[in-house]
Amino acid sequence: MNSDQVRTASAIVSVVALCFIILGSVLAMTWEGELAPTTSEELGEAIFSLFGPTLIVLGVLMFAAMLGGVFIAQEEKE
């Protein structure tokens, strides 16, 4: 296997692993009760206390996307 194939294989494994992590964090949450009107304070508390692991995974995903964008946008040196 050449380096391009290794890079492609590792990218595929990374994407699949990330999908499993996101899916696992969503499925691990307990979805309680019915939907009711909420205040912005309740929404903030829910985001940071109940959905903390999901928020961290999404933050890592956005960081990886930002690094990928910078890598793609950089100019090659000749």
PyMOL Python script that loads the backbone (N, CA, C, O; Angstrom):
from pymol import cmd

cmd.read_pdbstr("""\
ATOM      1  N   MET A   1       0.842  -1.191   0.000  1.00  0.00           N
ATOM      2  CA  MET A   1       0.000   0.000   0.000  1.00  0.00           C
ATOM      3  C   MET A   1       0.880   1.246   0.000  1.00  0.00           C
ATOM      4  O   MET A   1       1.854   1.336   0.747  1.00  0.00           O
ATOM      5  N   ASN A   2       0.520   2.200  -0.849  1.00  0.00           N
ATOM      6  CA  ASN A   2       1.282   3.446  -0.858  1.00  0.00           C
ATOM      7  C   ASN A   2       0.708   4.423   0.161  1.00  0.00           C
ATOM      8  O   ASN A   2      -0.293   4.133   0.817  1.00  0.00           O
ATOM      9  N   SER A   3       1.342   5.567   0.287  1.00  0.00           N
ATOM     10  CA  SER A   3       0.942   6.519   1.328  1.00  0.00           C
ATOM     11  C   SER A   3      -0.454   7.098   1.085  1.00  0.00           C
ATOM     12  O   SER A   3      -1.161   7.410   2.043  1.00  0.00           O
ATOM     13  N   ASP A   4      -0.858   7.246  -0.169  1.00  0.00           N
ATOM     14  CA  ASP A   4      -2.200   7.762  -0.446  1.00  0.00           C
ATOM     15  C   ASP A   4      -3.276   6.788   0.010  1.00  0.00           C
ATOM     16  O   ASP A   4      -4.309   7.199   0.539  1.00  0.00           O
ATOM     17  N   GLN A   5      -3.038   5.506  -0.193  1.00  0.00           N
ATOM     18  CA  GLN A   5      -4.011   4.499   0.241  1.00  0.00           C
ATOM     19  C   GLN A   5      -4.086   4.432   1.762  1.00  0.00           C
ATOM     20  O   GLN A   5      -5.168   4.276   2.329  1.00  0.00           O
ATOM     21  N   VAL A   6      -2.944   4.550   2.415  1.00  0.00           N
ATOM     22  CA  VAL A   6      -2.929   4.544   3.880  1.00  0.00           C
ATOM     23  C   VAL A   6      -3.665   5.764   4.411  1.00  0.00           C
ATOM     24  O   VAL A   6      -4.433   5.664   5.368  1.00  0.00           O
ATOM     25  N   ARG A   7      -3.433   6.914   3.792  1.00  0.00           N
ATOM     26  CA  ARG A   7      -4.096   8.146   4.218  1.00  0.00           C
ATOM     27  C   ARG A   7      -5.612   8.049   4.013  1.00  0.00           C
ATOM     28  O   ARG A   7      -6.386   8.474   4.871  1.00  0.00           O
ATOM     29  N   THR A   8      -6.024   7.495   2.886  1.00  0.00           N
ATOM     30  CA  THR A   8      -7.453   7.338   2.609  1.00  0.00           C
ATOM     31  C   THR A   8      -8.090   6.363   3.586  1.00  0.00           C
ATOM     32  O   THR A   8      -9.181   6.615   4.099  1.00  0.00           O
ATOM     33  N   ALA A   9      -7.412   5.252   3.844  1.00  0.00           N
ATOM     34  CA  ALA A   9      -7.947   4.263   4.782  1.00  0.00           C
ATOM     35  C   ALA A   9      -8.058   4.841   6.184  1.00  0.00           C
ATOM     36  O   ALA A   9      -9.054   4.602   6.867  1.00  0.00           O
ATOM     37  N   SER A  10      -7.058   5.595   6.627  1.00  0.00           N
ATOM     38  CA  SER A  10      -7.119   6.178   7.964  1.00  0.00           C
ATOM     39  C   SER A  10      -8.208   7.256   8.048  1.00  0.00           C
ATOM     40  O   SER A  10      -8.836   7.414   9.095  1.00  0.00           O
ATOM     41  N   ALA A  11      -8.437   7.990   6.967  1.00  0.00           N
ATOM     42  CA  ALA A  11      -9.516   8.984   6.962  1.00  0.00           C
ATOM     43  C   ALA A  11     -10.875   8.308   7.063  1.00  0.00           C
ATOM     44  O   ALA A  11     -11.755   8.786   7.779  1.00  0.00           O
ATOM     45  N   ILE A  12     -11.053   7.200   6.351  1.00  0.00           N
ATOM     46  CA  ILE A  12     -12.324   6.478   6.405  1.00  0.00           C
ATOM     47  C   ILE A  12     -12.560   5.918   7.802  1.00  0.00           C
ATOM     48  O   ILE A  12     -13.667   6.012   8.331  1.00  0.00           O
ATOM     49  N   VAL A  13     -11.526   5.336   8.399  1.00  0.00           N
ATOM     50  CA  VAL A  13     -11.659   4.791   9.757  1.00  0.00           C
ATOM     51  C   VAL A  13     -11.978   5.906  10.739  1.00  0.00           C
ATOM     52  O   VAL A  13     -12.794   5.716  11.641  1.00  0.00           O
ATOM     53  N   SER A  14     -11.352   7.060  10.581  1.00  0.00           N
ATOM     54  CA  SER A  14     -11.604   8.192  11.480  1.00  0.00           C
ATOM     55  C   SER A  14     -13.039   8.697  11.360  1.00  0.00           C
ATOM     56  O   SER A  14     -13.676   8.996  12.369  1.00  0.00           O
ATOM     57  N   VAL A  15     -13.544   8.792  10.148  1.00  0.00           N
ATOM     58  CA  VAL A  15     -14.915   9.267   9.941  1.00  0.00           C
ATOM     59  C   VAL A  15     -15.917   8.279  10.529  1.00  0.00           C
ATOM     60  O   VAL A  15     -16.892   8.686  11.161  1.00  0.00           O
ATOM     61  N   VAL A  16     -15.683   6.989  10.323  1.00  0.00           N
ATOM     62  CA  VAL A  16     -16.589   5.977  10.880  1.00  0.00           C
ATOM     63  C   VAL A  16     -16.553   6.017  12.403  1.00  0.00           C
ATOM     64  O   VAL A  16     -17.600   5.933  13.045  1.00  0.00           O
ATOM     65  N   ALA A  17     -15.367   6.144  12.989  1.00  0.00           N
ATOM     66  CA  ALA A  17     -15.250   6.227  14.443  1.00  0.00           C
ATOM     67  C   ALA A  17     -15.967   7.461  14.975  1.00  0.00           C
ATOM     68  O   ALA A  17     -16.659   7.390  15.991  1.00  0.00           O
ATOM     69  N   LEU A  18     -15.806   8.584  14.298  1.00  0.00           N
ATOM     70  CA  LEU A  18     -16.474   9.812  14.727  1.00  0.00           C
ATOM     71  C   LEU A  18     -17.992   9.672  14.655  1.00  0.00           C
ATOM     72  O   LEU A  18     -18.704  10.143  15.542  1.00  0.00           O
ATOM     73  N   CYS A  19     -18.487   9.025  13.598  1.00  0.00           N
ATOM     74  CA  CYS A  19     -19.930   8.794  13.482  1.00  0.00           C
ATOM     75  C   CYS A  19     -20.451   7.927  14.625  1.00  0.00           C
ATOM     76  O   CYS A  19     -21.528   8.185  15.164  1.00  0.00           O
ATOM     77  N   PHE A  20     -19.687   6.901  14.992  1.00  0.00           N
ATOM     78  CA  PHE A  20     -20.094   6.057  16.115  1.00  0.00           C
ATOM     79  C   PHE A  20     -20.085   6.831  17.424  1.00  0.00           C
ATOM     80  O   PHE A  20     -20.967   6.636  18.260  1.00  0.00           O
ATOM     81  N   ILE A  21     -19.106   7.703  17.615  1.00  0.00           N
ATOM     82  CA  ILE A  21     -19.049   8.507  18.837  1.00  0.00           C
ATOM     83  C   ILE A  21     -20.244   9.451  18.915  1.00  0.00           C
ATOM     84  O   ILE A  21     -20.872   9.572  19.967  1.00  0.00           O
ATOM     85  N   ILE A  22     -20.560  10.116  17.812  1.00  0.00           N
ATOM     86  CA  ILE A  22     -21.709  11.033  17.801  1.00  0.00           C
ATOM     87  C   ILE A  22     -23.001  10.269  18.028  1.00  0.00           C
ATOM     88  O   ILE A  22     -23.832  10.676  18.840  1.00  0.00           O
ATOM     89  N   LEU A  23     -23.173   9.169  17.317  1.00  0.00           N
ATOM     90  CA  LEU A  23     -24.386   8.370  17.478  1.00  0.00           C
ATOM     91  C   LEU A  23     -24.500   7.830  18.899  1.00  0.00           C
ATOM     92  O   LEU A  23     -25.586   7.835  19.479  1.00  0.00           O
ATOM     93  N   GLY A  24     -23.393   7.365  19.458  1.00  0.00           N
ATOM     94  CA  GLY A  24     -23.409   6.849  20.824  1.00  0.00           C
ATOM     95  C   GLY A  24     -23.758   7.921  21.845  1.00  0.00           C
ATOM     96  O   GLY A  24     -24.494   7.652  22.794  1.00  0.00           O
ATOM     97  N   SER A  25     -23.238   9.139  21.664  1.00  0.00           N
ATOM     98  CA  SER A  25     -23.543  10.207  22.609  1.00  0.00           C
ATOM     99  C   SER A  25     -25.007  10.636  22.517  1.00  0.00           C
ATOM    100  O   SER A  25     -25.613  10.989  23.528  1.00  0.00           O
ATOM    101  N   VAL A  26     -25.575  10.608  21.318  1.00  0.00           N
ATOM    102  CA  VAL A  26     -26.991  10.966  21.175  1.00  0.00           C
ATOM    103  C   VAL A  26     -27.884   9.871  21.763  1.00  0.00           C
ATOM    104  O   VAL A  26     -28.866  10.164  22.444  1.00  0.00           O
ATOM    105  N   LEU A  27     -27.540   8.619  21.499  1.00  0.00           N
ATOM    106  CA  LEU A  27     -28.359   7.519  22.006  1.00  0.00           C
ATOM    107  C   LEU A  27     -28.218   7.322  23.515  1.00  0.00           C
ATOM    108  O   LEU A  27     -29.111   6.762  24.151  1.00  0.00           O
ATOM    109  N   ALA A  28     -27.107   7.776  24.091  1.00  0.00           N
ATOM    110  CA  ALA A  28     -26.900   7.628  25.530  1.00  0.00           C
ATOM    111  C   ALA A  28     -27.710   8.637  26.338  1.00  0.00           C
ATOM    112  O   ALA A  28     -27.891   8.465  27.543  1.00  0.00           O
ATOM    113  N   MET A  29     -28.192   9.676  25.688  1.00  0.00           N
ATOM    114  CA  MET A  29     -28.964  10.695  26.401  1.00  0.00           C
ATOM    115  C   MET A  29     -30.333  10.155  26.781  1.00  0.00           C
ATOM    116  O   MET A  29     -30.926   9.358  26.055  1.00  0.00           O
ATOM    117  N   THR A  30     -30.818  10.597  27.917  1.00  0.00           N
ATOM    118  CA  THR A  30     -32.173  10.236  28.324  1.00  0.00           C
ATOM    119  C   THR A  30     -33.102  11.349  27.872  1.00  0.00           C
ATOM    120  O   THR A  30     -32.950  12.500  28.280  1.00  0.00           O
ATOM    121  N   TRP A  31     -34.056  11.003  27.035  1.00  0.00           N
ATOM    122  CA  TRP A  31     -35.003  11.974  26.505  1.00  0.00           C
ATOM    123  C   TRP A  31     -36.253  11.894  27.368  1.00  0.00           C
ATOM    124  O   TRP A  31     -37.048  10.963  27.244  1.00  0.00           O
ATOM    125  N   GLU A  32     -36.418  12.879  28.244  1.00  0.00           N
ATOM    126  CA  GLU A  32     -37.482  12.836  29.232  1.00  0.00           C
ATOM    127  C   GLU A  32     -38.665  13.705  28.827  1.00  0.00           C
ATOM    128  O   GLU A  32     -38.496  14.784  28.257  1.00  0.00           O
ATOM    129  N   GLY A  33     -39.855  13.222  29.128  1.00  0.00           N
ATOM    130  CA  GLY A  33     -41.071  14.008  29.062  1.00  0.00           C
ATOM    131  C   GLY A  33     -41.431  14.562  27.697  1.00  0.00           C
ATOM    132  O   GLY A  33     -40.850  14.213  26.670  1.00  0.00           O
ATOM    133  N   GLU A  34     -42.424  15.446  27.739  1.00  0.00           N
ATOM    134  CA  GLU A  34     -42.917  16.086  26.530  1.00  0.00           C
ATOM    135  C   GLU A  34     -42.242  17.442  26.355  1.00  0.00           C
ATOM    136  O   GLU A  34     -41.652  17.982  27.291  1.00  0.00           O
ATOM    137  N   LEU A  35     -42.337  17.976  25.155  1.00  0.00           N
ATOM    138  CA  LEU A  35     -41.781  19.295  24.900  1.00  0.00           C
ATOM    139  C   LEU A  35     -42.672  20.355  25.532  1.00  0.00           C
ATOM    140  O   LEU A  35     -43.898  20.293  25.441  1.00  0.00           O
ATOM    141  N   ALA A  36     -42.037  21.320  26.170  1.00  0.00           N
ATOM    142  CA  ALA A  36     -42.770  22.410  26.807  1.00  0.00           C
ATOM    143  C   ALA A  36     -42.010  23.706  26.532  1.00  0.00           C
ATOM    144  O   ALA A  36     -40.811  23.681  26.256  1.00  0.00           O
ATOM    145  N   PRO A  37     -42.705  24.828  26.607  1.00  0.00           N
ATOM    146  CA  PRO A  37     -42.006  26.107  26.407  1.00  0.00           C
ATOM    147  C   PRO A  37     -40.895  26.289  27.445  1.00  0.00           C
ATOM    148  O   PRO A  37     -41.090  25.989  28.623  1.00  0.00           O
ATOM    149  N   THR A  38     -39.745  26.775  27.013  1.00  0.00           N
ATOM    150  CA  THR A  38     -38.601  26.965  27.915  1.00  0.00           C
ATOM    151  C   THR A  38     -38.097  28.391  27.822  1.00  0.00           C
ATOM    152  O   THR A  38     -38.327  29.090  26.835  1.00  0.00           O
ATOM    153  N   THR A  39     -37.411  28.803  28.861  1.00  0.00           N
ATOM    154  CA  THR A  39     -36.771  30.113  28.867  1.00  0.00           C
ATOM    155  C   THR A  39     -35.336  29.953  28.363  1.00  0.00           C
ATOM    156  O   THR A  39     -34.836  28.835  28.241  1.00  0.00           O
ATOM    157  N   SER A  40     -34.690  31.055  28.077  1.00  0.00           N
ATOM    158  CA  SER A  40     -33.308  30.986  27.603  1.00  0.00           C
ATOM    159  C   SER A  40     -32.381  30.466  28.704  1.00  0.00           C
ATOM    160  O   SER A  40     -31.372  29.825  28.408  1.00  0.00           O
ATOM    161  N   GLU A  41     -32.711  30.735  29.959  1.00  0.00           N
ATOM    162  CA  GLU A  41     -31.909  30.217  31.076  1.00  0.00           C
ATOM    163  C   GLU A  41     -31.996  28.690  31.146  1.00  0.00           C
ATOM    164  O   GLU A  41     -30.988  28.014  31.355  1.00  0.00           O
ATOM    165  N   GLU A  42     -33.200  28.155  30.973  1.00  0.00           N
ATOM    166  CA  GLU A  42     -33.373  26.699  30.975  1.00  0.00           C
ATOM    167  C   GLU A  42     -32.675  26.062  29.776  1.00  0.00           C
ATOM    168  O   GLU A  42     -32.108  24.975  29.888  1.00  0.00           O
ATOM    169  N   LEU A  43     -32.717  26.735  28.639  1.00  0.00           N
ATOM    170  CA  LEU A  43     -32.047  26.223  27.453  1.00  0.00           C
ATOM    171  C   LEU A  43     -30.532  26.169  27.657  1.00  0.00           C
ATOM    172  O   LEU A  43     -29.896  25.172  27.315  1.00  0.00           O
ATOM    173  N   GLY A  44     -29.961  27.221  28.205  1.00  0.00           N
ATOM    174  CA  GLY A  44     -28.526  27.242  28.486  1.00  0.00           C
ATOM    175  C   GLY A  44     -28.123  26.177  29.479  1.00  0.00           C
ATOM    176  O   GLY A  44     -27.096  25.521  29.307  1.00  0.00           O
ATOM    177  N   GLU A  45     -28.923  25.997  30.522  1.00  0.00           N
ATOM    178  CA  GLU A  45     -28.634  24.957  31.515  1.00  0.00           C
ATOM    179  C   GLU A  45     -28.702  23.567  30.885  1.00  0.00           C
ATOM    180  O   GLU A  45     -27.867  22.711  31.179  1.00  0.00           O
ATOM    181  N   ALA A  46     -29.685  23.341  30.028  1.00  0.00           N
ATOM    182  CA  ALA A  46     -29.819  22.041  29.372  1.00  0.00           C
ATOM    183  C   ALA A  46     -28.651  21.772  28.437  1.00  0.00           C
ATOM    184  O   ALA A  46     -28.140  20.653  28.393  1.00  0.00           O
ATOM    185  N   ILE A  47     -28.225  22.778  27.694  1.00  0.00           N
ATOM    186  CA  ILE A  47     -27.123  22.586  26.743  1.00  0.00           C
ATOM    187  C   ILE A  47     -25.840  22.208  27.473  1.00  0.00           C
ATOM    188  O   ILE A  47     -25.141  21.281  27.065  1.00  0.00           O
ATOM    189  N   PHE A  48     -25.531  22.920  28.546  1.00  0.00           N
ATOM    190  CA  PHE A  48     -24.243  22.696  29.196  1.00  0.00           C
ATOM    191  C   PHE A  48     -24.264  21.613  30.254  1.00  0.00           C
ATOM    192  O   PHE A  48     -23.201  21.078  30.570  1.00  0.00           O
ATOM    193  N   SER A  49     -25.399  21.259  30.819  1.00  0.00           N
ATOM    194  CA  SER A  49     -25.413  20.210  31.837  1.00  0.00           C
ATOM    195  C   SER A  49     -25.884  18.873  31.279  1.00  0.00           C
ATOM    196  O   SER A  49     -25.278  17.839  31.561  1.00  0.00           O
ATOM    197  N   LEU A  50     -26.956  18.878  30.492  1.00  0.00           N
ATOM    198  CA  LEU A  50     -27.495  17.613  29.982  1.00  0.00           C
ATOM    199  C   LEU A  50     -26.783  17.132  28.725  1.00  0.00           C
ATOM    200  O   LEU A  50     -26.588  15.929  28.552  1.00  0.00           O
ATOM    201  N   PHE A  51     -26.400  18.036  27.858  1.00  0.00           N
ATOM    202  CA  PHE A  51     -25.814  17.666  26.575  1.00  0.00           C
ATOM    203  C   PHE A  51     -24.326  17.969  26.501  1.00  0.00           C
ATOM    204  O   PHE A  51     -23.799  18.238  25.421  1.00  0.00           O
ATOM    205  N   GLY A  52     -23.653  17.927  27.628  1.00  0.00           N
ATOM    206  CA  GLY A  52     -22.222  18.223  27.678  1.00  0.00           C
ATOM    207  C   GLY A  52     -21.375  17.337  26.778  1.00  0.00           C
ATOM    208  O   GLY A  52     -20.582  17.855  25.992  1.00  0.00           O
ATOM    209  N   PRO A  53     -21.519  16.004  26.867  1.00  0.00           N
ATOM    210  CA  PRO A  53     -20.700  15.140  25.999  1.00  0.00           C
ATOM    211  C   PRO A  53     -20.956  15.386  24.509  1.00  0.00           C
ATOM    212  O   PRO A  53     -20.021  15.378  23.709  1.00  0.00           O
ATOM    213  N   THR A  54     -22.199  15.599  24.144  1.00  0.00           N
ATOM    214  CA  THR A  54     -22.519  15.878  22.745  1.00  0.00           C
ATOM    215  C   THR A  54     -21.908  17.202  22.316  1.00  0.00           C
ATOM    216  O   THR A  54     -21.411  17.315  21.196  1.00  0.00           O
ATOM    217  N   LEU A  55     -21.934  18.191  23.172  1.00  0.00           N
ATOM    218  CA  LEU A  55     -21.345  19.491  22.872  1.00  0.00           C
ATOM    219  C   LEU A  55     -19.845  19.378  22.668  1.00  0.00           C
ATOM    220  O   LEU A  55     -19.291  20.037  21.789  1.00  0.00           O
ATOM    221  N   ILE A  56     -19.177  18.550  23.472  1.00  0.00           N
ATOM    222  CA  ILE A  56     -17.740  18.362  23.329  1.00  0.00           C
ATOM    223  C   ILE A  56     -17.420  17.676  22.006  1.00  0.00           C
ATOM    224  O   ILE A  56     -16.484  18.072  21.311  1.00  0.00           O
ATOM    225  N   VAL A  57     -18.192  16.649  21.656  1.00  0.00           N
ATOM    226  CA  VAL A  57     -17.967  15.937  20.390  1.00  0.00           C
ATOM    227  C   VAL A  57     -18.172  16.884  19.212  1.00  0.00           C
ATOM    228  O   VAL A  57     -17.384  16.867  18.266  1.00  0.00           O
ATOM    229  N   LEU A  58     -19.204  17.699  19.253  1.00  0.00           N
ATOM    230  CA  LEU A  58     -19.438  18.653  18.173  1.00  0.00           C
ATOM    231  C   LEU A  58     -18.329  19.703  18.103  1.00  0.00           C
ATOM    232  O   LEU A  58     -17.955  20.139  17.015  1.00  0.00           O
ATOM    233  N   GLY A  59     -17.810  20.104  19.244  1.00  0.00           N
ATOM    234  CA  GLY A  59     -16.693  21.048  19.252  1.00  0.00           C
ATOM    235  C   GLY A  59     -15.454  20.461  18.605  1.00  0.00           C
ATOM    236  O   GLY A  59     -14.768  21.141  17.842  1.00  0.00           O
ATOM    237  N   VAL A  60     -15.162  19.195  18.907  1.00  0.00           N
ATOM    238  CA  VAL A  60     -14.010  18.526  18.287  1.00  0.00           C
ATOM    239  C   VAL A  60     -14.232  18.391  16.781  1.00  0.00           C
ATOM    240  O   VAL A  60     -13.304  18.578  15.994  1.00  0.00           O
ATOM    241  N   LEU A  61     -15.457  18.067  16.385  1.00  0.00           N
ATOM    242  CA  LEU A  61     -15.771  17.941  14.963  1.00  0.00           C
ATOM    243  C   LEU A  61     -15.572  19.274  14.239  1.00  0.00           C
ATOM    244  O   LEU A  61     -14.989  19.304  13.155  1.00  0.00           O
ATOM    245  N   MET A  62     -16.040  20.357  14.815  1.00  0.00           N
ATOM    246  CA  MET A  62     -15.871  21.664  14.183  1.00  0.00           C
ATOM    247  C   MET A  62     -14.402  22.082  14.153  1.00  0.00           C
ATOM    248  O   MET A  62     -13.963  22.728  13.201  1.00  0.00           O
ATOM    249  N   PHE A  63     -13.639  21.719  15.183  1.00  0.00           N
ATOM    250  CA  PHE A  63     -12.203  22.009  15.190  1.00  0.00           C
ATOM    251  C   PHE A  63     -11.500  21.258  14.068  1.00  0.00           C
ATOM    252  O   PHE A  63     -10.651  21.822  13.377  1.00  0.00           O
ATOM    253  N   ALA A  64     -11.851  19.985  13.884  1.00  0.00           N
ATOM    254  CA  ALA A  64     -11.257  19.194  12.806  1.00  0.00           C
ATOM    255  C   ALA A  64     -11.634  19.774  11.445  1.00  0.00           C
ATOM    256  O   ALA A  64     -10.806  19.801  10.534  1.00  0.00           O
ATOM    257  N   ALA A  65     -12.868  20.237  11.298  1.00  0.00           N
ATOM    258  CA  ALA A  65     -13.289  20.849  10.036  1.00  0.00           C
ATOM    259  C   ALA A  65     -12.520  22.144   9.775  1.00  0.00           C
ATOM    260  O   ALA A  65     -12.164  22.439   8.635  1.00  0.00           O
ATOM    261  N   MET A  66     -12.270  22.904  10.820  1.00  0.00           N
ATOM    262  CA  MET A  66     -11.507  24.141  10.656  1.00  0.00           C
ATOM    263  C   MET A  66     -10.069  23.833  10.237  1.00  0.00           C
ATOM    264  O   MET A  66      -9.532  24.489   9.345  1.00  0.00           O
ATOM    265  N   LEU A  67      -9.448  22.849  10.868  1.00  0.00           N
ATOM    266  CA  LEU A  67      -8.088  22.470  10.488  1.00  0.00           C
ATOM    267  C   LEU A  67      -8.047  21.964   9.048  1.00  0.00           C
ATOM    268  O   LEU A  67      -7.115  22.277   8.308  1.00  0.00           O
ATOM    269  N   GLY A  68      -9.049  21.189   8.649  1.00  0.00           N
ATOM    270  CA  GLY A  68      -9.119  20.709   7.276  1.00  0.00           C
ATOM    271  C   GLY A  68      -9.251  21.851   6.290  1.00  0.00           C
ATOM    272  O   GLY A  68      -8.620  21.834   5.233  1.00  0.00           O
ATOM    273  N   GLY A  69     -10.059  22.839   6.619  1.00  0.00           N
ATOM    274  CA  GLY A  69     -10.215  24.008   5.752  1.00  0.00           C
ATOM    275  C   GLY A  69      -8.933  24.793   5.615  1.00  0.00           C
ATOM    276  O   GLY A  69      -8.603  25.258   4.524  1.00  0.00           O
ATOM    277  N   VAL A  70      -8.208  24.948   6.697  1.00  0.00           N
ATOM    278  CA  VAL A  70      -6.923  25.657   6.647  1.00  0.00           C
ATOM    279  C   VAL A  70      -5.926  24.861   5.820  1.00  0.00           C
ATOM    280  O   VAL A  70      -5.177  25.431   5.026  1.00  0.00           O
ATOM    281  N   PHE A  71      -5.914  23.547   6.004  1.00  0.00           N
ATOM    282  CA  PHE A  71      -4.997  22.699   5.246  1.00  0.00           C
ATOM    283  C   PHE A  71      -5.286  22.764   3.750  1.00  0.00           C
ATOM    284  O   PHE A  71      -4.364  22.829   2.937  1.00  0.00           O
ATOM    285  N   ILE A  72      -6.565  22.746   3.391  1.00  0.00           N
ATOM    286  CA  ILE A  72      -6.938  22.812   1.984  1.00  0.00           C
ATOM    287  C   ILE A  72      -6.625  24.183   1.382  1.00  0.00           C
ATOM    288  O   ILE A  72      -6.231  24.280   0.220  1.00  0.00           O
ATOM    289  N   ALA A  73      -6.800  25.233   2.171  1.00  0.00           N
ATOM    290  CA  ALA A  73      -6.627  26.594   1.666  1.00  0.00           C
ATOM    291  C   ALA A  73      -5.176  27.024   1.563  1.00  0.00           C
ATOM    292  O   ALA A  73      -4.870  27.975   0.844  1.00  0.00           O
ATOM    293  N   GLN A  74      -4.274  26.350   2.264  1.00  0.00           N
ATOM    294  CA  GLN A  74      -2.874  26.811   2.227  1.00  0.00           C
ATOM    295  C   GLN A  74      -2.263  26.568   0.858  1.00  0.00           C
ATOM    296  O   GLN A  74      -2.604  25.612   0.161  1.00  0.00           O
ATOM    297  N   GLU A  75      -1.356  27.454   0.494  1.00  0.00           N
ATOM    298  CA  GLU A  75      -0.694  27.366  -0.800  1.00  0.00           C
ATOM    299  C   GLU A  75       0.494  26.416  -0.705  1.00  0.00           C
ATOM    300  O   GLU A  75       1.176  26.348   0.318  1.00  0.00           O
ATOM    301  N   GLU A  76       0.724  25.688  -1.789  1.00  0.00           N
ATOM    302  CA  GLU A  76       1.857  24.776  -1.806  1.00  0.00           C
ATOM    303  C   GLU A  76       3.146  25.533  -2.074  1.00  0.00           C
ATOM    304  O   GLU A  76       3.175  26.487  -2.852  1.00  0.00           O
ATOM    305  N   LYS A  77       4.205  25.094  -1.419  1.00  0.00           N
ATOM    306  CA  LYS A  77       5.530  25.692  -1.653  1.00  0.00           C
ATOM    307  C   LYS A  77       6.184  24.958  -2.806  1.00  0.00           C
ATOM    308  O   LYS A  77       6.101  23.735  -2.917  1.00  0.00           O
ATOM    309  N   GLU A  78       6.830  25.723  -3.655  1.00  0.00           N
ATOM    310  CA  GLU A  78       7.493  25.098  -4.824  1.00  0.00           C
ATOM    311  C   GLU A  78       8.945  24.862  -4.578  1.00  0.00           C
ATOM    312  O   GLU A  78       9.644  24.348  -5.451  1.00  0.00           O
TER     313      GLU A  78
END
""", "prot")
cmd.dss("prot")
cmd.show_as("cartoon", "prot")
cmd.util.cbc("prot")
cmd.orient("prot")
